[in-house]
């Protein structure tokens, strides 16, 4: 390859599964003309990862998985150098593609006891196998971020929790599972996005810690990952003034953070990839096309993810970079391609013999996780016996936003079920007044904290009243950080955290209640209100 062709390998532009033929052909031209190194797949141009303000409506497509595989074949066939296909699949292909296997969020896995770490390994392995079948060799996951800010708008449920040792341990298990499936992994977002309160898709978060503080906490999972030879590390769009002479420079554009800290001080020799260069925290910094790509490369990134100005970026790097630096990054990228076998023609194409997906494997694994992660947070000194209350007609169920769990419980315990939905007003207050004991199942609508996780104010007010006036047994399905927005939750007689709304989680929770099974999980984050 010429030096210019080698520089092309640094570029991983975004591609969209549901896109126009015109845009697909433009990507093919990009591959042919610039010898780019890889692609990063997204659902569509309206998807959350690219449409931050949610102004465009995502149109779902039942054929997305089939289309993904077709596009991978098409793109690989027009590449002179095999492409490294990448995707964000933190909880599986379902993070980007509908009707594909979904595994629990990292925060759910973080509730597992450490004795069940093999389940985290299995999640990593199964995600890896799912990606391999689709023709993808590189998963931009998992997070090594530590949840130490409950108001974080973008990390939260994507992190394994607030305990640095557990985050490091579970991230390593996840990575090992993927590696054993033949898939490259990536720890993100260096030097740690957990203790921030700004979404880096929209603005620049600032970490005010000094190096000693970072070494004690945020950097710990990354250090352990480096010790375990993690394939790659993604640099986050966040500023650490203490490491940048007091300047609010994004880590993705900071030699101090990438070369001085990550490379020299921590000894990382693997692949360094930038977070998406279209994110608002960096995308508007430079007027000249290609300058952002050059600055990101100059700071120490090997791979420029979601680069929007490929041709201009290649020329800027060719003009400014030393041949030695170009060779170093090129060598790291080719080493990764060699590891997954694509330079020898292996694992290059998806399995096109069948477009059907066997969901039984993910379902069985998710069921095991559910059985081991349910967390009892509050229990009355005299354990509540709902069956006893039901025999005296003083017991009822209240389902909020989903009646699946209530329906399962009703098969064994006879009691009326009242339901709150987002479409209908609460019109049964007088009827529910006659019941002393309530089994409340709350399905938290959203995983992100914006607008109280989309739990309506009327619902929160009503819940607060019930918790103060009734004997309440509460099961919450969703992000545990949502607990902090429920007033008087500490007054519940029993409280169990279920985490996911999957069918198998609802079934596990129902059986735990009916059979009075012990809960094995532990809350992965601290909730001040409890």
N, C-alpha and C positions, 0 to 999 in steps of 0.2 A: 504493500500500500504506500501511496504518497503520504506526506505529512498531513495534507488536507483531508485525505480519506480517513486517516487515523483520527483526526479531530472530529470527523463526522460520527465516530463511534461514541462520543461523549453525550450525544443528544438523544433524549427519550421523549419525543413529543407526545401529547395526548391524542388518543384516537377514541372515537365514539362508536359503540356497537350499533346504535340506532341512528344512522346518519344518512345523508343523501349520497347518491352515486357520484355526484360531482365532487363532494368532499373526500370520498373514498379514493377516487382517482387522483386527487391532489396529494393524498398520503402516499400512494404508490409512486408518484413522481418524486416526492421527497426522498423516498427510500432509494430509488434508482439514481437520482442526481447527486445525493449527498452522503450516501453510505452510512446512514444513521445507525446507531448501535442497538436501539430497541424502541419499544412502544409501551405506553402505559394506557390501559383500557379503562374507559368510563362508560356508564350506561348510555348517556345522551348529553347533548349540550344544555339541556334543562335540568340535569341532575344536580343534587345538592353540592357535589364536589366542585362544580364549575359555575353554578348559578347561585351565588352566595345569598343574594337578597331574596331568593325564592319568588322572583317576579314571573318566572315562566313555569307553566304546569308540566310536570313530568308525565309523559304518555307511556304507559306500560305496554310491553309487547311480549306475548307468550312465547314468541320465537327468538327471544334475545340470546338464549344459550346456543341455539343452532346457528344463529347469525354470527355470534362470536367465533365459533369454530371455523365457519366458512371464511371469515375475514382473516383469521390467523393463517389459514392455508394460502389465501390470496396474497397476503403481505409477505409471507416467507418466500413464496415462489418468485417474487420480483426483487429479492434481496441478494446482492452479491456475497455479502457476509451475513451469516445467519443472525437473525434478530433475537435479542433477549426480550421475551414478552413478560410484562409485569402488570400487576394489578394490586389494589388495596383489597385484601380479603381477610381482614382482621377476624371476622366471625364467619368466614367462608365466602364463596362466590356470591352468596346472597347479599353481601354488602353492596355489590354493584349490579347483580343480575337477578331478576325475578325468577321464581320457580326453579331455584337451585338449592342445594342443602345449606341450611343455616345452623350454626352452632351457637352456644351461648356467648354473650358479651364477656369481655375480660373480667369485668367487675363481678360477674356471676361465678366465673372460675375462681376468682379470688376468695370467694366464700367457702371453697372446698378446704377441708383439713389437709395439712401437708402430707398426711399419710396417703391421700388419694391423688398425689401428684401425677401418677400414671395416666389419670384421665385427661390432664392438661397435655401430656405427651401425645395421647391418642387424638385429641382435637387437632394438634399441630400436624400429626401424620395424616389424618383423614382430609384435612384441608389441602395438604400437599398432594395427596392422591387425586382429589377433585380437580385441582389446578392442572396437574399433569395430564389428566384425561382431556382437558380443554385445550391443551397446547400452550399452557403458561408455565414458565420456569422460575419466576421470581415473584415472591409475595412481599409486598411492602408492609410487613408486620413481623412481630407484635410491637406494642408500645412498651417502652421501658420507663415511661413517665410515672411519677409517684403522685398519688392523689392526696396532696396536702393543702388544697384550697377547694372547699365545698362549693364555691361560687364560680368555679372554672366553667366557662360556657362551651368548651369544645372537647375536653379530655374526659373527665368524669367516668362514665360507664365504659370507656375504652381502655381504662387502666385496670391492672390487677388489684389495686388498692393503695392504702397509705403506708404499709409496712415495707420498707426498702428491701429487707431480706426476702420477704415473700414475693415481691415484685420481681426481684432478680432470679429467684429460684423458679418461679412459674414461667417467666419469659424464656429462661434457658431450656426448660422442659418442652415448651411449645416449639422453640427453634430446633431442638434435637429431633422432634417428631417430623417436622418438615424436612429436615436434612436427610433423615432416613427414608423419606419418600422421594428424595432426589430433587428437592426444591430449595432454592436460595431464600434465605430469610434476611430480615432487616430490623434492627432496633431503632426506634424513633421516640421522641424528637430531641436530639442532642442540642444543648446540654441538660434538657429537662423542661417539659412544658406543663408540669403538674401544678406548680405554684404560681399560676397566672390567672388573670381575670378578664383577659381580652382574647377574642377569637382571632387567630392570626390569618384567617381567611379574609378578615375585614380590616384589621389594624395590626399594629406592632406591639405585642406583649413585652413587658419589661420585667426581668428578674433582678431584684435588688441585692441578692446574696453576693458575698465575696467568694473567692476561690476555696478557702477553708470550709465555708458553709456548704458549698456545692459538693466538695469532696466527701463531706460527712453524709450527705443525703441524696440530692438529685443525681449525682454522677455514679453513685454506688452500683445500680443495675447495669450501667454501661461498662463500668470497670469489670464486673463479673462476666459480662458478655464478651468483652475483649479477651479475658482469660480463657474463655471457652471457644475462642476462634470464630466469633460471629462473622458471617459473610460480609455484611454491610451495615453501615450506620447512616441514618438520615439526619441531616442537620435541620433544626427547626427555625422558622422565622420568628425569632425572639431575641431581644437585646439584653445583654448583660454588661451594663456600664462599667462595673468593677474590673472586667476583663478587657475593656476597650478604651482605656484612658478616659473614662467618664462619658464616652460617646454612646448614643443610642443606635449603634450599628447592628443590623440583624446578624445573627450568628452565621447565616448562610453567606454573608459577604465579609466575614471577619477572619483574617489570617491568624489573629491571636487565638481564636477559638478553635479553628479547624487544624491549622498547621502546628501552632505552638502547644495548645492544650491536648487536642485529640491525637495528633500524630506523634509529637515529640515527647510530651509529658506522660500521656497514657499509653503510648506505644502501639497504637492501632495501625495495622498494615493492610487492612482490607479495603473494600470499596466504600467510598464516601459519596452519597447521593444527596442532592439538594431536595428540600421540600418543593412543592410545585411552584414554579416561577411565575405563574399567573396570579398568585395570591396577592391581595391588595396591600399586604404589608411590605412588599418589595416591587410589585409590577409597575408602579407609577414613578419609580425613583429616577429613571433615566429617559431622556427624550430620544436619544439616538438608538435606533434598532440595533441589537447585538451587544450593546454596552452592558446590559444586565447580565447576559450570558457570559461575557468576558470577565466581569467582576466576580461572578459566582465561581467561575473556573479558577481565576487568579487567587481567590480566597482559599482554595484547596479542594473544592468539589471535583470528583471524577465524572459523575453523571449529572446532567442538567435535566431534571424532571420537569415535564410540561413546559419545555422551552418553546416559546412562541415565535422566535425569530431565528430559525435554524441557519439559513444561508448567511445572514448578517453576522450571527454569532460565530460561525465557523471562520469567517474572514477576520473578525476581530481577534479571535484566539490565534489564528495563523500569523497575524501581524505583530502581536504583542508577547506571545508566550515563547519560552525557550524550548528548543527541541527536546532537552532532557526532561522537562516537566511534562510535555506532551507524551513522551515515551512512557513515563511513569504511570500516568493515568490510563493510557492505552493498554499497558501490560496488566494492570489490575482488572480492567474490563474483560480482556481476553482470558484471563485466568478464571473468572467466573463463568464465562461461556464454555470454557474447557471442562470445568467441574460438572456442569449439567449435561455435557455430552453433545451440545448442538454443533460444535465445530466438526465433529465426526459424523454429523447427520442423524444423531440419535435424539429422541425426545423433541424433534423439531416440529412435528405436526400433531394435531389432536387426534383422538380416536374418533374417526368418522364412520365407523361401522354401525354405531348406534347413537341416536340423539336422546334416547330415553335415559333417565337418571334413576338409580336405585336409592330411594330415600330410606330404606330400612336400616342401613348402617348408621346414618346420622341420627335416626330416631332412637335406635337402641343405645347409642352413646349418650345422647341427650337425656335419655331416661335414667341412665346410671348417674349422670351428673346431678340431675334433679333430686334423686334419692339421697345424695350425699351433701348437697349444698343448702337445703332448707335450714333456715336459721330461726330458732326461737329466741326472741329478744325480751319478751315480757311473759312471765308466768305467775299466776296468782299463787299465794302460799297454799291454798287449797285448790288443786287442779280443777279446772272447770270441766263439768261433765254435760256437754250439750245434749247427749241422749237423755239425761235425767230431766233437763229443762223441757225437752220436746214432749215428754210424757205428760207434762202438766199444762200443755198448750200455752206456755209462756215464752216460747222460743220462735224466732223468725229469722229468715235470711235477708240480707240486703246486698244485692250485687250492683257494682258501680262500673259502668262502661262495658261490661262483658259478663254474661251469665253462665259461661261454660263451667266454671268451678262450682257454682251454686247448683247447677243441674246435676253434676256428678255427686255432690253431697246429698242431694234430695233423693237419689236412688236408694240411699241407706237410712236417711233420717227424714222422717216426714215432718215438714214444716212449710208454712207459706213463704214465698219468695217475692220480695219487692225489688224493683229494678230502677236504677237511674241511668239514663242515656243522655248523650249530648243534645239530642233532638227534642226530648220531652221534659216538661217541668216536673218538679217534685210535687206530686199531687196526692200523696198517700200519708201525709204527716199524722192525721188523726187516727188512721187505721193502725199505724206502727206503734202508736202511743201505748196500746194495750199490752205490748210484749215487754217482758223484763230483760230477756237475754237476746242479743243480736249477734249473728255471725255475719260479719261484713267482709266482702271481698272487693278490694279496690284494684282495678287494672289501670295503672298510670298510663295516660295516653301517649306521652312522648318521653324519649330517653334524655333529651337535652333540657336544661333548666329554664329556658325562656318561658315567660308567662306561667310560672308555677307548674312547669311540665304539662301545660295545657289542661290542668285540673281546674274546672270552673269555680269561681269565687262562691257561687251559691252552694256548690257541692261541699267545699271546704267548710263553710259556715255551718251547714247542716251536720256534717261529720263531727265537728267540734261540739255541737249541742248533744248529739247522741252519746259521745264519749263521756260527757259530763253527767248525763242523766240515766244511762243504761249500763247494764253489764255487757260489755262489748268484747267479742273475740274477733280479732282483725287479721286478715291475710292480705298482704300487699304483693302484687305482681308488677315488677318494674324496677327502675333505678332506685337503689336505697337512698340516694340523696334526696329523693322526693319526700322522704319521711319528715324532713325538716320544715316542710311547708304545711304539714297537717297539724293544726292546733290541738293540744290536749291529748295527743296520741299516748303519752305516758300513762293516761288514766285507763287504758285498755286492760282488761283482766288477763287476756292472752294476746300475744302478738307474734305472728310468724311472717318472716320475709321469704318470698318465693322467687323473686328476681325476674324470671322470664314469663311470658304469657303463652309459651308453647303448650300444645295439648298435653305432652308428656309431663310438663311441670304442673299443670292443673291436676292431672291424674295423681301424681306423686303427693301433691298437697292434700288432695281429698283423702287419699289412703292414710296419710299421716294423721289427719284429723279423726277419721273414723276408727282407725285401729290404735289410736293413741301412741303412735310410734315416736321414738326419740328423734330430735333434729340433730344432725351431725355438723351443720355448717357454722361458720363464724362470720359476723358482719365484717366486711373488708375495709370499711371506713367508719370514722367516728361521727355520730349524730348528736349534736349538743342537746337537742330537746328530749333525748331519752336517757 
